[in-house]
Amino acid sequence: MNVIRTSIPDVLILEPKVFGDERGWFYESHNRKTFRQDTGLDVEFVQDNHSRSLKNVLRGLHYQVHQPQGKLVRVTQGEIWDVAVDIRRSSPSFGKWVAFALSADSKQMAWIPPGFAHGFLVVSDATEVQYKTTDYYAPEHERTLLWNDPALAIPWPLAGEPVMTDKDRRGTPLSAVETFE
């Protein structure tokens, strides 16, 4: 696996080794030993999630307090523009964000560590996203960082108004969110 550090070094892009021949292709989407060896991180994933969304759906920016989740994100159909925002007050990159494309074609994955708000915009006609988490979903601890907070100035590549839930549309600005130390 090839590990690419983003401008926020804790957020990683992972390129698996893909083996292809006349039948198609094969790759390991996760191997704990390889993940630990190549990233230096020893994490245990406890839950797998799978979503399907149509073009211009924006999900996020989500995080959990008290039960923060690290996420290993991959796209199995289509393409997204993925965003991670550092909300760890003690971090030198607090309040900064990183964004990148993830697609089924590239087979790249992203490691989003605990302490980050995470979201994505669907840029293809339809997309399926699968991600592993390091802690269980706890709706009572879920929070939403405002996706279009001027303090973040994230240039979402929108095609018109995004399709979102009311909860996501009414997220909390960075200046008022519950953060991590």
Secondary structure, DSSP 8 states (H G I E B T S, - for coil): -EEEE-SSTTSEEEE---EEETTEEE--S--HHHHHHHHS------EEEEEEEETTBEEEEEEESSS---EEEEEEESEEEEEEEE-BTTSTTTT-EEEEEEETTT--EEEE-TTEEEEEEE-SSEEEEEEEESS---GGGEEEB-TT-TTT------SSS-B--HHHHT-B-GGGS--B-
